[in-house]
Amino acid sequence: MYAVIIAGGIGKRFWPRSRRERPKQLLNIVSEQSMLKLTYERLRQICDEKKIYVIAGPSLKEPILRDLTELPEKNVIIEPSGKDTAPAIGLATTIILDRDPNAVIGIFPSDHFISDINAFKHSVQSGYQFAKDHVALVTFGITPNRPATGYGYIQMEKSVAPVDEDVYKVKTFAEKPLLRTAIRFLESGEFLWNSGMFIWKGSSIINAIKLFLPELHDSLQEIAKAIGTPNYDSILKNQWATLRGISIDYGVMEKAKNVYVVAGNFDWSDVGSWDAVYDLMPKDENENVLIGDITAIESSGCYVYSRKNMIATIGVKDLIVIQSKDSILIVHRNESEKVKDLVDLLDREKRSEHL
């Protein structure tokens, strides 16, 4: 099995720690290792490390190689700019197929947290075996333990037996629901959280891209012809400029008929906000997470981080406080997903020194 780590995001929700030159996936947010390193080490337990690839933008190549010292330089695939997951997956697949036309490829985000490695390995093995034996697009769903509204959902065909161990035909995909809908999803027993992880034969996903995203397929064919030639970089740049950004979910998975899901039972978080980090971290007797030189008086339910200045809180509750470089963020935990909107505002105001 080959594994591709998608590492091109900029982690807007993790400002002010996440910056353009050092985004979320390169930060040690939930452990002493970066999110990318945690993902890489997890995958090393499943497949040959020579078959692990990372795809990201050009500015992240050197930081990635410094973080993943065992990763061969040729296994860092450069996308000229962020175009969402479909072009990134298409490019990585095209390059791997040039090296191994029979490749079975797993796709994994660089910034998820999974602690039950054995259960994760079991699910990946189930997905690999099914994808190897079938013309199928396989995704991984997580058995929900609460009616979460921050995740997309996958509905399984549970009216029939699983087609293989833990593998079900996908009935439909659902966007992030309202709470009452999420409760209904949970009660039905038919829905899984959409993890954003996939596995398939390289030929299977390329054929699906040809069917549903023909313009992308045409560009990938031109790029494929240039692999290993002096013209590769210029052709990649020119073809990439013509592509529209689109996710693999919207562009392919929601339209294809040969989609299956592995029902995973491992604990998982997409670590999508500072509030999600708070949930994952050990807490003191006042339910605070305090990292750095922090003094908290009559404060509870807070996540406070500073590696530079002392921060003191008095009589506050359920706050996120982050000091990093030249900026300080203060936000209520329930509003932490809106940090992305703040970053977008700073970008519009051309406050690039803070990005």
Stockholm file with secondary structure:
# STOCKHOLM 1.0

chainA/1-355         MYAVIIAGGIGKRFWPRSRRERPKQLLNIVSEQSMLKLTYERLRQICDEKKIYVIAGPSLKEPILRDLTELPEKNVIIEPSGKDTAPAIGLATTIILDRDPNAVIGIFPSDHFISDINAFKHSVQSGYQFAKDHVALVTFGITPNRPATGYGYIQMEKSVAPVDEDVYKVKTFAEKPLLRTAIRFLESGEFLWNSGMFIWKGSSIINAIKLFLPELHDSLQEIAKAIGTPNYDSILKNQWATLRGISIDYGVMEKAKNVYVVAGNFDWSDVGSWDAVYDLMPKDENENVLIGDITAIESSGCYVYSRKNMIATIGVKDLIVIQSKDSILIVHRNESEKVKDLVDLLDREKRSEHL
#=GR chainA/1-355 SS CEEEEECCCCCGGGTTTCBTTBCGGGSCSSSSSCHHHHHHHHHHTTSCGGGEEEEECGGGHHHHHHHCTTSCGGGEEECSSCCCHHHHHHHHHHHHHHHCTTCEEEEEESSCEECCHHHHHHHHHHHHHHHHHSSCEEEEEECCSSCCSSSCEEEECTTSCCSBTTEEEEEEEECSCCHHHHHHHHHHTCEEEEEEEEEEEHHHHHHHHHHHCHHHHHHHHHHHHHTTSTTHHHHHHHHHHHCCCCCHIIIIITTCSSEEEEEECSCEECCCSHHHHHHHSCCCTTSCEEEEEEEEESCBSCEEEEEEEEEEEESCBSEEEEEETTEEEEEEGGGGGGHHHHHHHHHHTTCGGGC
#=GC SS_cons         CEEEEECCCCCGGGTTTCBTTBCGGGSCSSSSSCHHHHHHHHHHTTSCGGGEEEEECGGGHHHHHHHCTTSCGGGEEECSSCCCHHHHHHHHHHHHHHHCTTCEEEEEESSCEECCHHHHHHHHHHHHHHHHHSSCEEEEEECCSSCCSSSCEEEECTTSCCSBTTEEEEEEEECSCCHHHHHHHHHHTCEEEEEEEEEEEHHHHHHHHHHHCHHHHHHHHHHHHHTTSTTHHHHHHHHHHHCCCCCHIIIIITTCSSEEEEEECSCEECCCSHHHHHHHSCCCTTSCEEEEEEEEESCBSCEEEEEEEEEEEESCBSEEEEEETTEEEEEEGGGGGGHHHHHHHHHHTTCGGGC
//
